[in-house]
Amino acid sequence: MTAPSRSPFVKPDRLKTLANGVFAEMDAASRKARAAGVDVINLSIGSPDRAPAPHVIERLSAAVHDLGFYGYPMAAQPRFHEAVAKWYKARFGVDLDPGAEILGISGSQDGLAHLALAVTNPGDIVLVPDPGYPIYSAGPVMAGAVLYPVPLTEENGYLPDFDAIPEDIWRRAKVILLNYPSNPLAATADLAFFQRVVEVAHRRRMVVVHDAAYSELTFDGYRPPSFLQVPGAKEVGIEFNSLSKTFNMAGCRIGYAMGNPEVIKALGEVKGHLDFGIFRPVQEAAIAALEGPQEWVRENAATYQRRRDILVDGLAAAGWKMPKPKATMFCWAPIPETAGRPDSMRFALRLLEKTGIVIVPGIGFGERGEGYARLALVQSEERMAEAVQRFAASGMIG
């Protein structure tokens, strides 16, 4: 019998650098619990559990019957860019040139993943938030850039301290990534902060990238600003937004980048080499969402606010106190002292074992996420209430 040949595959260093077993281990643990018959309540992945508005679904349904939409779509159609420009003007008062300052992308994660290929050379430094959403680090690493994690601390309102960044880092830094309202921190930033960002970017001659995917998932009357509202912002940076959270279209994979025309053009060139664009019926649905009535957007946010109140108020009464977020679909919570303050991974695994509830350990978002956990508001009000009861009965939080 011939011995099986050994595979020539050797895992490249860039994938080793990105290796993060936290999410894989939690997923494996939750699947094991389900297989054992546990009624799992998943508060981990930030995927909307609500449907788009009926008029959006109707437009999508009608468009899939157009036989002309099944070829390669290539670049996003001008009507989509025009709809984005009108929506941003109405929401933020920002004027955008649909032909030069907007780029349709297959979701903001897609654009963020490819951005470093468009704006950095290998060895350039990219400033990334810590804690921060994993794609902020993954994209630059895949492009050969060097990461400099910028500490985001509770004491500083989870805003970067620009004065604490060493001068030698500033000299090599080409890009800074920001995200407000933020995932996983649910932190927010005001217009004065973005004015400071623009001033620093002009002085340091660097590109600002702001992820505003949660701009409309806000509570208690809070309305976050756009980075692009600041005079001079388009000279130094771009902003990403998405229809995933605002319009419950996460599975459709459609979003957009806006701002500096040179950066937009470069990102478009990268995308032109790597993909063939967004399925036309999805673009039609996105246009319907952007141009149609916005009551569904407000009701969507109100639904998440009710869930937030059930979870945060209920857990506070049970002994686990955490900030009440003004935006996003997440709560960022310090691990309770009554749990013995174990590392965040061990706490999450014990919690799953005792309650059947899945959360994300803070360490999955960077070194400074240790000691925290992220809880997603992606279950119905009834299931959120049940989760509170299970937490309270676990003996781990109070």
C-alpha positions in Angstrom: 0.0 0.0 0.0 1.3 3.4 -1.0 1.8 5.8 2.0 -0.4 8.9 1.7 1.5 11.9 0.4 2.1 14.8 2.7 0.4 18.0 1.9 2.6 20.8 0.6 0.5 23.4 2.3 2.2 25.5 5.0 0.0 28.1 6.7 1.2 31.6 5.8 2.5 33.9 8.5 -0.3 36.4 7.9 -2.9 33.9 8.9 -1.0 32.8 11.9 -0.9 36.5 13.0 -4.6 36.7 12.6 -5.3 33.5 14.5 -7.9 34.2 17.2 -9.3 31.1 18.8 -11.8 33.0 21.0 -14.6 33.1 18.5 -14.0 29.6 17.2 -13.8 28.2 20.7 -17.1 29.9 21.8 -18.8 28.7 18.6 -17.6 25.1 19.2 -18.8 25.3 22.8 -22.2 26.6 21.9 -22.7 23.9 19.2 -21.7 21.3 21.7 -24.3 22.7 24.2 -27.0 22.6 21.5 -26.1 19.0 20.6 -26.5 18.1 24.2 -30.1 19.5 24.2 -29.4 22.8 25.9 -31.7 25.7 25.0 -29.0 28.1 24.0 -29.7 31.9 24.0 -27.2 33.4 21.7 -26.1 37.0 22.7 -22.8 36.8 20.8 -22.9 37.5 17.1 -24.1 41.0 16.1 -26.5 39.9 13.4 -29.9 41.6 13.2 -32.7 39.2 13.9 -35.4 41.5 12.4 -36.5 41.7 8.8 -36.2 44.6 6.4 -39.3 46.8 5.9 -42.0 45.3 3.6 -41.3 47.8 0.8 -37.7 46.7 0.7 -38.5 43.0 0.5 -41.1 43.8 -2.2 -38.5 45.6 -4.3 -36.0 42.8 -3.9 -38.6 40.2 -4.8 -39.6 42.0 -7.9 -36.0 42.6 -9.0 -35.0 38.9 -8.9 -37.5 38.3 -11.7 -35.7 40.7 -14.0 -33.6 38.4 -16.2 -31.3 41.3 -17.1 -29.9 41.4 -13.6 -28.0 38.1 -13.7 -24.9 39.2 -15.5 -21.8 40.6 -13.7 -23.0 43.8 -12.1 -19.5 45.4 -12.1 -19.6 48.9 -10.5 -22.6 49.9 -8.4 -25.2 51.6 -10.5 -25.4 55.4 -10.4 -28.9 55.3 -8.9 -27.5 53.6 -5.8 -24.8 56.2 -5.4 -27.4 59.0 -5.9 -29.7 57.4 -3.2 -26.8 57.4 -0.8 -26.0 61.0 -1.5 -29.6 62.1 -0.9 -29.8 60.0 2.3 -26.6 61.5 3.7 -27.7 65.0 2.8 -31.0 64.5 4.6 -29.5 62.8 7.6 -26.3 64.7 8.2 -26.3 67.7 5.9 -23.3 66.4 4.1 -22.9 67.1 0.4 -21.4 64.2 -1.6 -20.6 63.9 -5.3 -22.2 60.5 -6.3 -19.7 60.0 -9.1 -16.5 60.7 -7.3 -17.1 60.6 -3.5 -19.2 57.4 -3.1 -18.4 53.8 -3.7 -20.8 50.9 -3.4 -19.3 47.9 -1.6 -20.4 44.4 -0.5 -20.9 45.5 3.1 -18.7 47.7 5.1 -16.6 44.8 6.3 -15.7 44.0 2.7 -14.6 47.6 2.2 -12.6 47.7 5.5 -10.9 44.4 4.6 -9.7 45.8 1.3 -8.9 49.4 2.3 -5.3 48.9 3.4 -4.5 47.4 0.0 -5.6 50.8 -1.4 -3.9 53.2 1.0 -0.8 51.5 2.5 2.5 49.9 1.5 4.0 46.9 3.4 5.5 48.2 6.6 3.3 51.3 6.9 1.8 51.7 10.3 -2.0 51.6 10.8 -3.4 52.9 14.1 -6.2 50.6 15.1 -8.6 50.7 18.2 -7.9 48.4 21.1 -10.5 47.0 21.9 -11.8 47.1 18.4 -13.7 45.0 15.8 -11.4 42.3 14.4 -11.6 43.4 10.8 -9.8 46.7 11.7 -6.7 44.6 12.3 -7.2 41.9 9.8 -7.3 44.1 6.7 -4.0 45.8 7.4 -2.3 42.6 8.4 -3.4 41.0 5.1 -1.9 44.0 3.2 1.4 43.7 5.0 1.0 46.8 7.1 2.1 47.1 10.8 -0.5 47.5 13.5 -0.2 50.0 16.4 -3.1 49.3 18.8 -4.4 52.6 20.3 -5.6 52.0 23.8 -9.3 52.9 24.4 -10.0 53.1 28.1 -13.1 53.7 30.1 -11.4 56.5 31.9 -11.0 58.4 28.6 -14.5 57.7 27.4 -13.1 55.1 25.0 -11.7 57.9 22.9 -8.0 57.7 21.7 -5.5 59.8 23.5 -3.5 61.3 20.6 -1.0 62.9 22.8 0.0 59.5 24.2 1.0 58.1 20.8 4.8 58.2 20.5 6.3 60.5 17.9 8.1 57.8 16.1 4.8 56.0 15.5 3.2 59.2 14.2 6.1 59.6 11.7 5.4 56.1 10.2 1.6 56.1 10.6 -0.4 56.4 7.3 -3.9 55.5 8.5 -6.0 55.8 11.6 -9.2 53.7 12.0 -12.1 55.0 14.2 -15.5 53.6 14.9 -18.3 55.6 16.7 -20.8 54.5 17.8 -18.5 51.6 18.3 -18.4 47.8 18.2 -17.7 46.3 20.8 -17.6 49.2 23.2 -21.0 51.0 22.3 -19.0 54.2 22.9 -19.9 57.4 21.2 -18.1 60.5 20.0 -19.2 64.1 19.5 -18.5 66.6 16.7 -15.7 68.2 18.7 -13.8 65.0 18.8 -14.1 64.6 15.0 -12.9 68.2 14.6 -9.8 67.2 16.6 -9.3 64.2 14.4 -9.4 66.3 11.3 -6.9 68.8 12.7 -4.5 65.9 13.7 -4.9 64.2 10.3 -4.1 67.5 8.4 -1.1 68.1 10.6 0.2 64.5 10.5 -0.7 64.0 6.8 -2.5 60.8 7.3 -5.8 59.1 6.2 -8.7 58.9 8.5 -11.1 55.9 8.2 -14.3 56.1 10.2 -16.7 53.2 10.4 -20.3 54.6 11.1 -22.2 51.3 10.6 -24.3 52.0 13.8 -25.2 55.6 13.0 -28.9 54.9 13.1 -29.1 52.3 15.9 -29.4 54.9 18.6 -31.5 55.4 21.8 -33.0 57.9 24.1 -33.1 60.6 21.3 -29.3 60.5 20.7 -28.3 61.3 17.2 -24.5 60.8 16.5 -22.7 63.0 14.0 -20.9 62.0 10.9 -17.1 62.5 10.6 -17.8 64.0 7.2 -19.7 66.9 8.8 -16.5 68.5 9.9 -15.1 71.1 7.4 -12.0 69.6 5.8 -12.9 66.0 6.6 -13.1 65.0 3.0 -9.6 66.2 2.4 -8.2 63.7 4.8 -10.5 60.7 5.1 -13.5 58.6 4.3 -16.4 57.2 6.1 -18.0 53.7 5.8 -21.7 53.0 6.4 -23.9 50.0 5.7 -27.5 48.9 5.2 -26.9 45.9 7.5 -27.9 47.4 10.8 -29.9 50.5 9.8 -32.2 48.5 7.5 -31.8 44.9 8.7 -30.1 43.9 5.4 -27.0 42.2 6.9 -27.3 39.1 4.7 -27.7 41.2 1.5 -24.1 42.4 1.9 -24.3 46.0 0.7 -22.7 49.2 2.0 -20.8 52.2 0.9 -17.7 54.3 1.4 -17.8 58.1 1.1 -15.4 61.0 1.2 -11.9 61.7 -0.2 -12.2 61.1 -3.9 -8.6 59.9 -4.2 -9.1 57.3 -1.5 -12.5 56.3 -3.0 -10.9 55.9 -6.4 -8.0 53.8 -5.1 -10.4 51.5 -3.1 -12.5 51.2 -6.3 -9.4 50.1 -8.2 -8.7 47.4 -5.7 -12.3 46.2 -5.8 -12.1 46.2 -9.6 -9.3 43.6 -9.4 -11.0 41.4 -6.8 -14.7 41.2 -7.4 -17.6 41.9 -9.9 -19.8 44.1 -7.8 -23.1 43.8 -5.9 -26.0 41.7 -7.2 -28.4 44.1 -8.9 -31.6 43.1 -7.1 -29.7 43.8 -3.8 -28.9 47.3 -5.1 -32.6 47.8 -6.0 -33.6 46.8 -2.5 -31.0 49.2 -1.1 -32.3 52.1 -3.2 -35.8 51.3 -1.9 -34.5 51.4 1.7 -32.7 54.7 1.3 -35.4 56.5 -0.7 -38.4 55.0 1.1 -40.2 55.8 4.4 -37.8 55.8 7.4 -40.4 54.9 10.1 -39.1 51.3 10.0 -35.6 52.6 10.9 -37.0 54.4 13.9 -39.1 51.4 15.0 -36.0 49.3 14.6 -34.0 51.4 17.0 -37.0 51.5 19.5 -37.0 47.7 19.5 -33.4 47.5 20.4 -33.9 50.2 23.1 -36.6 48.1 24.7 -34.3 45.1 24.7 -31.4 47.1 26.1 -33.6 48.3 29.0 -34.7 44.7 29.8 -31.2 43.4 29.8 -29.3 46.3 31.5 -32.0 47.1 34.1 -32.6 43.4 34.8 -29.0 42.6 35.3 -28.4 45.6 37.5 -31.2 44.5 39.8 -29.5 41.0 39.9 -26.1 42.5 40.7 -24.4 42.9 37.4 -24.0 46.6 36.6 -23.0 47.8 33.2 -23.3 51.1 31.3 -26.5 51.6 29.5 -25.4 52.3 25.8 -26.7 55.2 23.8 -26.2 53.3 20.5 -25.4 50.0 18.8 -26.8 46.6 19.4 -24.2 45.8 22.1 -23.5 46.2 25.8 -19.9 46.3 26.9 -19.8 44.9 30.5 -17.1 44.5 33.1 -16.9 40.9 34.3 -18.6 40.9 37.8 -16.4 40.8 40.8 -18.7 38.2 42.3 -17.5 35.8 39.5 -14.0 36.0 41.0 -12.8 38.1 38.0 -11.6 35.2 36.0 -10.2 35.9 32.5 -13.0 36.8 30.1 -12.7 33.5 28.1 -13.1 31.4 31.2 -16.0 33.5 32.4 -17.8 33.1 29.1 -17.4 29.4 29.0 -18.5 28.9 32.6 -21.5 31.1 31.9 -22.5 29.0 28.9 -22.2 25.9 30.9 -24.3 27.2 33.8 -26.9 29.2 31.9 -26.9 28.2 28.2 -26.2 31.8 27.2 -23.5 32.7 24.7 -21.6 35.9 25.0 -18.3 37.1 23.5 -15.2 37.4 25.8 -13.6 40.8 25.6 -10.2 39.4 24.8 -11.6 38.6 21.3 -11.4 42.3 20.6 -7.9 43.0 21.6 -5.6 42.9 24.6 -7.4 45.7 26.4 -10.7 43.9 26.1 -9.6 41.5 28.8 -11.8 41.8 31.9 -14.9 42.6 29.8 -17.6 40.8 27.8 -19.8 41.9 24.9 -23.5 41.1 25.0 -25.6 41.5 21.8 -29.2 42.7 21.9 -30.2 40.2 19.2 -33.0 38.3 20.8 -36.7 39.1 21.3 -37.9 40.9 24.5 -39.2 37.6 25.9 -35.8 35.9 25.3 -33.9 38.8 26.8 -36.1 38.6 29.9 -35.4 34.9 30.1 -31.7 35.5 29.8 -31.9 37.9 32.7 -33.6 35.2 34.8 -30.9 32.7 33.9 -28.1 35.1 34.7 -29.7 35.9 38.1 -30.1 32.2 38.9 -26.6 31.3 37.9 -24.9 32.6 41.1 -22.2 34.2 38.9 -23.2 37.8 38.8 -24.5 38.8 42.2 
